[in-house]
Amino acid sequence: MQKDTKIKEHPSCFRLDAALTNTIWTSKTRIMFSLFGKKKQKATQNGTKEFDGDAVRAIVVTDLGNIRTNNEDVGLFFRVAEGSIEKKKGCLLLVADGMGGHNAGEVASRMAAETISHEYVKQNGTVEKSLHKAYELANGRIYEMSQRNKSMKGMGTTCTSLVVVEQTIYFAHAGDSRAFILKNGSISQITEDHTYVQELVKNGEITPEEAHVHPKRNILTNAMGTKPSLRIDTGKFALPFEEKDRLMICSDGLYDYITNDELARILGGNSLRDTAHELVNLAKQRGGHDNITVVVAERVPVNKPAQEKETRDYDIPLTKEFDLP
């Protein structure tokens, strides 16, 4: 990720991720999630993971892009398979885009994904309160590590999450990764960028079109882990998540190269796999100067049997076991 904050820029730190599926066991609960975050894999490896659940079908794709030799992005799909917990907590989609020197960006984005996915499930409050608390904990842990380790000083990450509980969509957000919904052929951005140019747009100083090509569009005004406190946008999206709708979260390595009209056309296309790869390939054809990560999801039609599908371009362990405290 090549990002600026108001105090620093880290253009030389990158991350390579590999697809990793973890299974977390407790006495009653099986938690499964697709996580891009395995360190020290070969730079030619990119990842794709598909999941076909009972209510939501999803795909996670990450790519180094054309320039980077390391991938600081994380993409995640997470759900609790135990019925009563899944009904309350739904499924979680997340993208984090790290920044920091000496590989610290990959540490920050991985910590964000792992902390939020674990802590969200453990919280007893509403979905929004649980997300907010999970984000607070992730921010604190990343910031604390950056203070303890000189090589990680100033590390941070964007983090954008969606939770789907039946037909309701909740969101939590910090930074400039983006969440979208495609409904009836029209695309809407669910989150608002925490960037310098977005502030200019809100103040009426520039147009959204001008912001898209502004030379300072990568300056973040808010990122997880860079300060003891964090601005966290949380909420419930106004419209329901219905059949034929699609959700998408992506890093700026994708949306920097693709207009919203193009996103709507491609998201309204064929299979999730074809859609996700078309988006990534288009971003690469137009430059691909950053890592590219996208999570795309759709509702499973009622009464359709669910099955898990897995694809990968390399050999790595795909299952780990953990105990939730």
C-alpha positions as CSV (number, residue, x, y, z in Angstrom):
1,M,0.0,0.0,0.0
2,Q,1.3,3.4,-0.8
3,K,-0.4,5.8,1.6
4,D,0.2,9.1,3.2
5,T,-1.0,10.2,6.5
6,K,-0.8,13.8,7.7
7,I,2.5,13.0,9.4
8,K,4.3,10.5,7.2
9,E,4.5,8.5,4.0
10,H,5.6,4.9,3.5
11,P,6.0,4.3,-0.2
12,S,8.5,1.4,0.1
13,C,6.8,-1.1,2.3
14,F,4.7,-3.9,0.7
15,R,3.2,-7.2,1.6
16,L,2.6,-10.6,-0.1
17,D,-0.3,-12.6,1.1
18,A,-1.4,-16.2,0.5
19,A,-4.9,-17.6,1.0
20,L,-5.3,-19.2,4.4
21,T,-8.4,-20.8,5.8
22,N,-8.6,-21.1,9.6
23,T,-11.0,-23.2,11.6
24,I,-11.5,-22.1,15.2
25,W,-13.1,-24.7,17.5
26,T,-14.9,-24.3,20.8
27,S,-17.1,-26.9,22.5
28,K,-20.1,-25.9,20.4
29,T,-18.9,-23.6,17.7
30,R,-17.1,-23.9,14.4
31,I,-15.9,-20.6,13.0
32,M,-14.5,-20.5,9.5
33,F,-12.9,-17.7,7.7
34,S,-10.9,-17.0,4.6
35,L,-7.9,-14.8,5.4
36,F,-5.1,-13.4,3.2
37,G,-2.2,-13.1,5.5
38,K,0.4,-15.8,5.3
39,K,3.8,-14.2,5.4
40,K,7.0,-14.9,3.4
41,Q,5.5,-16.6,0.4
42,K,6.9,-16.3,-3.1
43,A,6.2,-13.0,-4.8
44,T,4.5,-14.7,-7.7
45,Q,1.7,-16.1,-5.5
46,N,-1.7,-14.4,-5.5
47,G,-4.8,-15.9,-3.9
48,T,-8.4,-16.7,-4.5
49,K,-10.8,-18.2,-2.0
50,E,-14.5,-19.0,-2.6
51,F,-17.1,-19.8,0.0
52,D,-20.7,-20.9,-0.5
53,G,-22.5,-20.6,2.8
54,D,-26.1,-21.2,3.8
55,A,-27.2,-17.6,3.3
56,V,-24.3,-15.7,1.7
57,R,-21.9,-16.7,-1.1
58,A,-18.6,-14.9,-1.2
59,I,-15.2,-14.7,-2.9
60,V,-11.9,-13.1,-1.7
61,V,-9.2,-12.3,-4.3
62,T,-5.9,-10.6,-3.6
63,D,-3.2,-9.7,-6.1
64,L,0.3,-8.1,-5.8
65,G,-0.4,-5.8,-8.8
66,N,2.2,-5.0,-11.4
67,I,4.8,-3.2,-9.3
68,R,4.8,-4.4,-5.7
69,T,6.9,-7.3,-4.5
70,N,5.0,-7.7,-1.2
71,N,1.3,-7.6,-0.4
72,E,0.1,-5.6,2.6
73,D,-3.6,-6.2,1.9
74,V,-5.8,-8.6,3.8
75,G,-9.2,-9.9,2.6
76,L,-11.5,-11.9,4.9
77,F,-14.8,-13.7,4.9
78,F,-15.9,-15.0,8.4
79,R,-18.9,-16.7,9.7
80,V,-19.9,-18.8,12.8
81,A,-21.4,-22.1,11.7
82,E,-23.2,-22.7,15.0
83,G,-26.8,-21.8,14.4
84,S,-27.7,-19.5,17.3
85,I,-24.5,-17.5,17.0
86,E,-24.7,-17.2,13.3
87,K,-28.2,-15.9,13.6
88,K,-27.0,-13.2,16.0
89,K,-23.6,-12.4,14.5
90,G,-24.2,-13.2,10.8
91,C,-21.2,-13.2,8.5
92,L,-18.3,-10.7,8.4
93,L,-16.6,-9.4,5.3
94,L,-13.4,-7.3,5.7
95,V,-10.6,-5.6,3.8
96,A,-7.5,-4.0,5.5
97,D,-4.7,-2.2,3.6
98,G,-1.6,-1.8,5.7
99,M,1.1,0.8,5.7
100,G,4.5,1.1,7.5
101,G,8.2,0.6,7.1
102,H,10.1,-2.7,7.4
103,N,7.1,-4.8,6.6
104,A,5.1,-3.2,9.4
105,G,2.1,-2.7,7.1
106,E,1.6,-6.4,6.7
107,V,1.7,-6.7,10.5
108,A,-0.9,-4.0,11.0
109,S,-3.4,-5.3,8.4
110,R,-3.1,-8.9,9.7
111,M,-3.5,-7.8,13.3
112,A,-6.6,-5.8,12.3
113,A,-8.2,-8.8,10.5
114,E,-7.4,-11.3,13.2
115,T,-8.4,-9.1,16.2
116,I,-11.7,-7.9,14.6
117,S,-12.8,-11.3,13.5
118,H,-12.1,-12.9,16.9
119,E,-13.3,-10.0,19.1
120,Y,-16.5,-9.3,17.1
121,V,-17.8,-12.8,17.9
122,K,-16.9,-12.6,21.5
123,Q,-18.7,-9.3,22.2
124,N,-22.2,-9.5,23.8
125,G,-23.6,-6.2,22.5
126,T,-25.5,-5.3,19.4
127,V,-23.8,-5.8,16.0
128,E,-22.7,-2.1,15.8
129,K,-21.4,-2.0,19.4
130,S,-19.6,-5.3,18.8
131,L,-17.9,-4.0,15.7
132,H,-17.0,-0.7,17.4
133,K,-15.4,-2.5,20.4
134,A,-13.5,-4.9,18.1
135,Y,-12.1,-1.9,16.1
136,E,-11.1,-0.2,19.4
137,L,-9.3,-3.3,20.5
138,A,-7.5,-3.7,17.2
139,N,-6.5,-0.1,17.1
140,G,-5.1,-0.4,20.6
141,R,-3.1,-3.5,19.9
142,I,-1.6,-2.2,16.7
143,Y,-0.7,1.1,18.3
144,E,0.9,-0.6,21.3
145,M,3.0,-2.9,19.2
146,S,4.2,0.1,17.1
147,Q,5.3,1.8,20.3
148,R,7.2,-1.2,21.6
149,N,9.0,-2.0,18.3
150,K,11.1,0.8,16.8
151,S,10.9,-0.8,13.3
152,M,7.1,-0.7,13.4
153,K,6.8,3.0,14.6
154,G,4.0,4.7,12.7
155,M,2.5,1.5,11.2
156,G,-1.2,1.4,10.6
157,T,-3.9,0.1,8.3
158,T,-7.2,1.0,6.7
159,C,-10.0,-1.4,7.8
160,T,-13.5,-1.7,6.2
161,S,-16.0,-4.3,7.4
162,L,-19.5,-5.4,6.5
163,V,-21.7,-7.7,8.6
164,V,-24.8,-9.3,7.1
165,V,-27.4,-10.6,9.5
166,E,-30.3,-12.0,7.5
167,Q,-31.2,-9.1,5.2
168,T,-29.6,-6.3,7.3
169,I,-26.2,-4.8,6.4
170,Y,-24.0,-3.2,9.1
171,F,-20.7,-1.5,8.5
172,A,-17.6,-0.4,10.4
173,H,-14.9,1.7,8.7
174,A,-11.6,3.5,9.2
175,G,-9.4,4.8,6.3
176,D,-10.0,4.7,2.6
177,S,-10.9,1.1,1.6
178,R,-14.4,1.2,0.3
179,A,-17.6,-0.8,0.7
180,F,-20.3,-0.8,-2.1
181,I,-23.7,-2.4,-2.7
182,L,-25.1,-3.1,-6.1
183,K,-29.0,-3.1,-6.1
184,N,-31.2,-3.1,-9.1
185,G,-28.2,-2.3,-11.4
186,S,-27.3,0.8,-9.4
187,I,-24.2,1.0,-7.2
188,S,-23.9,2.9,-3.9
189,Q,-20.9,3.5,-1.8
190,I,-21.7,2.5,1.8
191,T,-18.6,4.0,3.5
192,E,-17.0,7.5,3.3
193,D,-13.2,7.9,2.7
194,H,-11.2,9.3,5.5
195,T,-8.9,11.3,3.3
196,Y,-7.8,14.9,2.7
197,V,-9.6,15.1,-0.7
198,Q,-12.9,13.8,0.8
199,E,-12.8,16.7,3.2
200,L,-12.3,19.0,0.2
201,V,-15.3,17.4,-1.4
202,K,-17.5,17.7,1.7
203,N,-16.5,21.4,2.0
204,G,-17.4,22.0,-1.7
205,E,-13.9,22.9,-2.7
206,I,-13.6,20.2,-5.3
207,T,-15.9,17.8,-7.1
208,P,-15.9,14.0,-6.7
209,E,-14.5,13.8,-10.3
210,E,-11.7,16.1,-9.3
211,A,-11.0,14.1,-6.2
212,H,-10.5,10.9,-8.3
213,V,-7.4,12.4,-10.0
214,H,-6.3,14.8,-7.2
215,P,-2.5,14.5,-6.6
216,K,-3.2,14.3,-2.8
217,R,-5.9,11.7,-3.0
218,N,-3.8,9.2,-1.0
219,I,-3.4,11.4,2.1
220,L,-5.3,9.7,4.9
221,T,-6.8,11.7,7.8
222,N,-7.6,8.5,9.8
223,A,-6.1,5.1,10.0
224,M,-6.1,2.2,12.5
225,G,-3.1,1.9,14.8
226,T,-1.5,5.3,14.1
227,K,-2.9,7.0,17.3
228,P,-4.2,5.8,20.7
229,S,-7.7,6.8,19.6
230,L,-9.5,6.1,16.4
231,R,-12.4,7.5,14.5
232,I,-14.7,4.6,13.7
233,D,-17.7,5.0,11.4
234,T,-20.4,2.4,12.2
235,G,-24.0,2.1,11.2
236,K,-26.8,0.1,9.6
237,F,-27.3,0.5,5.9
238,A,-30.8,1.8,5.0
239,L,-31.7,-0.8,2.4
240,P,-32.0,-4.6,2.8
241,F,-29.6,-7.2,1.3
242,E,-31.7,-9.1,-1.1
243,E,-31.3,-11.8,-3.8
244,K,-29.6,-10.4,-6.9
245,D,-27.9,-7.7,-4.8
246,R,-24.1,-7.8,-4.5
247,L,-21.8,-6.4,-1.8
248,M,-18.2,-5.5,-2.4
249,I,-15.3,-4.3,-0.3
250,C,-12.0,-3.3,-2.0
251,S,-8.7,-1.6,-1.4
252,D,-7.8,1.6,-3.3
253,G,-5.6,-0.5,-5.6
254,L,-8.8,-1.5,-7.3
255,Y,-11.1,1.6,-7.2
256,D,-8.3,4.0,-8.2
257,Y,-8.5,2.5,-11.7
258,I,-12.2,1.8,-12.1
259,T,-15.2,4.2,-12.2
260,N,-18.4,3.5,-10.3
261,D,-20.3,3.0,-13.6
262,E,-17.7,0.3,-14.5
263,L,-18.1,-1.2,-11.1
264,A,-21.8,-1.4,-11.5
265,R,-21.5,-3.0,-14.9
266,I,-19.0,-5.6,-13.9
267,L,-20.6,-6.4,-10.5
268,G,-23.9,-7.1,-12.4
269,G,-22.2,-9.7,-14.6
270,N,-21.8,-13.4,-14.2
271,S,-20.4,-15.6,-11.4
272,L,-18.7,-14.1,-8.4
273,R,-15.4,-15.6,-9.5
274,D,-15.6,-14.1,-13.0
275,T,-16.7,-10.8,-11.6
276,A,-13.8,-10.6,-9.0
277,H,-11.1,-11.6,-11.5
278,E,-12.4,-9.2,-14.1
279,L,-12.2,-6.3,-11.6
280,V,-8.6,-7.3,-10.6
281,N,-7.4,-7.8,-14.1
282,L,-8.9,-4.5,-15.3
283,A,-7.1,-2.6,-12.5
284,K,-3.8,-4.4,-13.5
285,Q,-4.3,-3.5,-17.2
286,R,-4.7,0.1,-16.3
287,G,-1.6,0.3,-14.1
288,G,-1.8,-2.0,-11.1
289,H,0.7,0.2,-9.1
290,D,-0.6,-1.0,-5.7
291,N,-1.8,-4.3,-4.2
292,I,-5.4,-5.2,-5.2
293,T,-7.9,-6.9,-2.9
294,V,-11.6,-7.4,-3.3
295,V,-14.3,-9.3,-1.4
296,V,-17.6,-9.8,-3.3
297,A,-20.7,-11.4,-1.8
298,E,-24.3,-12.2,-2.8
299,R,-27.3,-13.8,-1.2
300,V,-27.8,-17.5,-1.7
301,P,-31.2,-18.2,-3.3
302,V,-33.7,-19.8,-0.9
303,N,-33.6,-23.6,-0.8
304,K,-30.3,-23.8,-2.7
305,P,-28.0,-26.4,-1.2
306,A,-24.8,-24.8,0.2
307,Q,-21.3,-26.1,-0.5
308,E,-17.8,-24.9,0.2
309,K,-15.5,-24.4,-2.8
310,E,-11.8,-23.7,-2.6
311,T,-9.3,-22.7,-5.3
312,R,-5.6,-21.9,-5.0
313,D,-2.6,-21.5,-7.1
314,Y,0.0,-22.9,-4.7
315,D,0.5,-25.5,-1.9
316,I,0.1,-24.2,1.6
317,P,-1.6,-25.5,4.8
318,L,-5.3,-24.5,4.6
319,T,-6.5,-25.4,8.1
320,K,-5.4,-24.3,11.6
321,E,-7.0,-24.9,14.9
322,F,-7.3,-22.4,17.7
323,D,-9.1,-22.2,21.1
324,L,-11.1,-19.1,21.7
325,P,-10.3,-17.7,25.2
